[in-house]
Amino acid sequence: MGGPVRLLALLAVAAATHAQGAVAAASDRFVPADPGFIVASVRQAQPDEKLLPLLESWRADRTSTSTSAALASAFIERARSLREPAYFGRAEAVLAPLASRPGAGATPRRLYAEVLQYRHEFAAAEALLDAVLRDAGHDEDARLLRASVRLVRGEFDGARADCAQLAAAGGRTAVPGFACFAEALAGGGDLDRGLALLGTLPADSRTLEASGSAYLLATRGELRERNQDTQGAVMDYRAALNLAPGDDSIRAALADALSMSAMNTEATEVLSIDKPGIALLVRSAALAKGASRLELAARASAWLALEASRGDALHFREAAMLALVNDDPARALAAARTNFEKQRELADVRVLARAALAARDMQALSALRQWMLETGYRDSVTAGILDTALR
């Protein structure tokens, strides 16, 4: 979804034998050129005191849906909070047997869909959530996750329907439902209405949880940015990041908006954190100069190479960004096109436009303009690129 949501996989404690074989095979194929490249953080991948009882309960009865769901949910939470993708692999190992079992409950299937979304298997995630909602139509978490997947894929009509239902239902998913409804409106051609809608609910209201306020602010920031209000977008992104400092999607959006405003020093500072993911790493490379730029680009290249060696779903958006950093427009366009088949968020639209411009591919630029005309999608930056290239 616009702002939040969304790195390496390691051993799954739940399936140690299988995972060790997979990692061993990957290490046979991949040797990082940089001796400082971190393949995995073994210390952070170790189970903590809160995880140990969940692991013991799961080992005692691996067929229990409630026990498996509790363990997998804890793994996913740690994957995000610690920026440690090993835990996504562990969650997948726990959930895969349950999610594929006939008569599987809604919770393990929803959690497995979250893992699939992380792996960029959006179509599979949406299909699984469709099945969950057919069986449990009132599962608000499943509906919110499907709305997120649909927004990522550019399925704005379907996302709008899910978000409207969540907003109307009230309860804890009403605020994210309200925000994603505005985002879906903007994606489907009504940017002004989406912005106006977000203005009716104060994002700094004391009645909102921090996560809800952060999501509202990040969504409003994106819509403002698309509507040429970069200063307002920066303000919203900053406020959102203060509320959710661990959300790398907000951090990346703020860095992008700052760099668009020629505030490269500030953007670099925003990106300077411990254990940056690939999305932050390629942006740091783009902003750096000289030897630092080469070093960061090499780290990003090694990251993507490790993904490929493991057979993971690749970060094609970041691959396109990195190719632009490396002055390889043909590779950038190929990656951006592949990415756009799956993801159609703001960063995906812009990197496709920039790659097509760098490659001087008029057909790709015209196709992107046609998509924007058909959907009504508006973004001032992309429109400026297309207008300059195609006039």
N, C-alpha and C positions, 0 to 999 in steps of 0.2 A: 504494500500500500504506500501512498505517497508520503515519504518521510521515514517511517519506521521499517519495519521488517526486514532482514535479511541480510576450521576450514580445511582444515586438513582432517583426514580420517585416520585412526590408528587402531589399536587392538580393541575389540569389544570384550570386556570382562566376561560377558555372558556367553561368548562363543570364542574362547581364547584360541582353540586349535585352528579353527577356520581363519580367524583374523591373522594369526601369526603367519600362516601360509601365504595369505594375501600380501602382507607387508613384506615378507621375505622375497616374494616374487617381484614386488614393486622395486625393492632395493636392488635387485639384480639388473633392472632396466634403467634405474635413475640414480645418477651420482651428481649432486650439485657441484657446480664449478666453484662456488664460493664456500670456503671452509667454515664460514660463520653462519651459513644457512641453517635454520632450525627446521628440521623435518617434523619433529613432534616434541612437545614438552612432557617428558615422562613424569616429572614431579606433579604437574597440574593434572595429569591424567589419572593419578592415583585416587581411589575412593576415599572420601573424607568420613568423619565420624557420623555424619547424618546419613550418608549413603550406605554405610556398612549394615545397619539393621535391615534396610530395604533389600540389599543384596542377599542377606541371609534368609529372609522370608521368601524371596523369589527362588533361591536355590532349593528351599524346602518343598516348594510346589510351583513348578514352572508352568503349570497349566492354569493357574489361578489368574483370571482376568484382572481382578482388582489389584493384586500384588504386582503383576507385570506392568499395569498401567501406572501405578505409583512409582515404580522404579524408572520406567521410561520417561515419565514426566520430569522426574528429578534429573535424569541425564540431560534432557533437552534444556532445562533451566540452566544447568551448569555450562552447557555448550555455549549458551548466549552470554551469560554473566562473566564467564572466564575467558571468552573468545577461544575456547578449546574444542575444536571440531571432533576430537576423539569421542566425545560424549554423544555426538549425533550417530556415530557408527555403533556405539553401544546400545543406544535407543533402538536403532534399526534392528540389531540382532535380537533384542527382546521382543519387538513388536511384529516382525515379519511372520513368524509362525502363527501368531494369533490373528493378525489381520487377514490372512489368506484362508483361515479356517471357516468352513460353512457355519453360518449362524453367529459369526463374530459380533461382539457388542459394539456399540457406537464409539465408546471411548478409545479402545485400542486402535480402531480404524481411523478415528480423527487424529490421534497422535501420530499414526503412521503417515497420514496425509501431510502432516507438518514436516516430517522427515523428508518426504518426497518433494515438498516445496523447497526445502533447503537444498536438495540435490538438483533443483531446477527441472524436475520431472513434473511440470505443471499440469499437463494433460492427464497423467495418471493420478495426480493428487485431486484434480477436479472430479474425475470419474469416481474415485473412491468416496469423495464427499457427497456427490450426487446420490450414491447408494446409501450412505449414512442418513441423509435427509429424507430419503424415501421411507426409511424405517423409523426414523425419529425426527419428525419435522420440527419439533420444538427445541432441538439441540442448538442453542444460540452460538456456542463456540464453533460448531461445525459450519454454521451459516456464515459467521464472521470470517472464518478461514477461507470458505469458498469465495466470499466477496473479495478477499485479498488476492486470491489466486486469479480471479476474473479481472481485477484491475490490472494486475501485472501483465496479463495476456491481452489487454486491450478489449476485453469483452464488456463494454461499458453498460449495455442494456441489462445484461444478466446481473452485473454487480449492483446496478441501481435498484433492481428488484430485491435483491438480498438485503442491501443496506436500508432500504425503506422499511422493510419488514422488521429489521432490528430496531430502528429508530422509533417505530410506532409501538413496539412491544413494551418499551420502557425497561427498567431494570439496569443491570450493570453493563449491558452491551449497547444501551441506547446512545451514549455519547460517541463511541467509535462508529456506531451505525449512522449517526447523524453526520459525522465527518466524512465517512466514506461515501455517503449519499451525495454530499457536495462535490467530492472528488469525481464520482461517476458522472454527475451532471457536467462538470467541466470537461471530462474526457470525451463525452458524447456530444460536445458542441455548444454547451451553455456555460462558458467560463464566468460570465458576469453574474449569472444566477447563483452559481456555486459560491462565488465570493460573497455575494449578498447574504446567502444563507448562513455562511460561517460567521458573518457579522452579527447575527441575531443571538448567538450564544457566546458570552464572554469566555475566552480561553483561560483567563486568570481567575475565574470564579473559585472561591474557597470551597464551594460545594463539590468541586471536581477532584478526583484523584490525580496525582501527579502524572501518571501515564496517560490519562484521558486528556489532560491539558496539553501535554507534550504532543500528542497525536493531532489535536485540533490546531495547535500552533504550527506544526510541521506541514500539515495539509494546507493551511492558509498561506504559509510561506511559499509553498510550491505554486499555488495559484497566483499569488502576487508576482512571483518571479516570471511566470509565463505571461503575465499582463503588463510587463515592463516596469513593475515597481520593485526594482532590485533592492533598494534601501529598506523598504518595508519587509521584503523577504528575509534579508539579513537579520533584521530585528526579531522576526518571528522564529527563525532557525536558532538564533542565539538563545532565546528564551526557552525554546523546546529542548535544546541540548543541556541547558542548566538543570532542567527537570529530569532529563533522561540521558546522563552522560555516557552510558554504556551503549547507546543506540548508534551504531556506525552509519546507518542510512541517513540519520539526521546530520551527523558529523560530516559525511560526504557532501550532502546537499548544501550545508553552510560553506564548506570549502569551495564548492563550485560557484556559489553566489558571490563569495568574496573575490575569487579570481576573475569572475566576469566584471567586477567593479575595479579591477586592477589593484586589488589589495592583496598582493601575493604574499607578503610577509605575514599578514594576519592569517591567510589561508594555510600557510605552511605551519604556523603555530597550532592551528586547530587540528591538523593532521598528525602532529607530533605526540604520539601516545605509545605506551608499551604494547607490544604484540599487535601491530596494525594488521588488519586483514588485507586481502588482495585489492579490495575496492579503494582503501586508503593508500595502499602502497603505490598503485599506479598514478594516483593523483599527486602524491609526493614526488614521484619521478618527473611528472610533467612540469612541476613548479621548480624543480631543482636545476642547477647549472653545473657544468664542468664534471669533475670526477664524482661528485655526489649524485648527479643525474645518472651517470653510467652505473654506479654502484646500486642505486635503487632500481634502475631498469633491469639489472642483472638479477637482483633478488626477485623481482616480479616475474621475470622469465623462468627462473628456477621453480617458482611456485606453480606456474601454469604447466611446466614440464612434468612436475610431480603429479599433478592432477591427471594429465594425459597418460602417464606411465601406470597409474592405478586404475585407469578406465573410468574415472569419475566423470560426472557431467561437468563440462568445462565452463568457465566464466568467460563467455564469448564477449560480453560487454567490455570487460577489463582487458581481454586480449586485443580488442579493437583499439582501446585507449592506449595500450602499450605500443601497438604497432605505429600509432600516430607519433608517440614519443620517439620511437626509433626511426621515424621518417620512412615508413614503409606503407604508403597509401593503399597499394593493392591488397596487402594482407589485412590492413585495417578494414577495408571495405568488405572483404570476404567474411571476416569475423562479425562485423556489424550487421551484415545481411543475415547471417545464420542466427545471430542473437535476436534480430527483429522478428524472426519467425516464432519465437517463444515469448519474448518480453517486449512490452511497448509502454514502458514508463518514460518519464521525461528524459532521464539520462540516456535511455536507449534511442529515443527519437533524435536527440542532439548528436550522439556519437555517429549515428548513421548519416546524418546530414554532413557532419564534418569530414567523415571518411570519404563520402561520395564527392565532396568538394575537393578534397586533397587528391583524389584519384581522377578528378575531372571527368567523372562518369555522369553524363547528362541523363542517361536512361534511369539510373538509380535516383538521381535528384528529382526527375519528373515523376517517378513512381511514388516517392515519398510525398511529394506535393499532392498527388492524386489521392493518396490515403488520407491526408489531412483534410482535403476537400470533402471526401466521402463521409468521414466521421465527424467533421466539424471541429477537430482537435486544433487548438490554438496555442502557439508558443511564439513569442516575439523573436527569440533568438533564432529558432529554426526558420521562421518566416523570413528573417533578414538574410540568412544564408541562401535560402532558395531564391529569393527575389534578386539577390546580387548575381547568383550563378546563372539564372534562367532568363534574365531580362534581355 
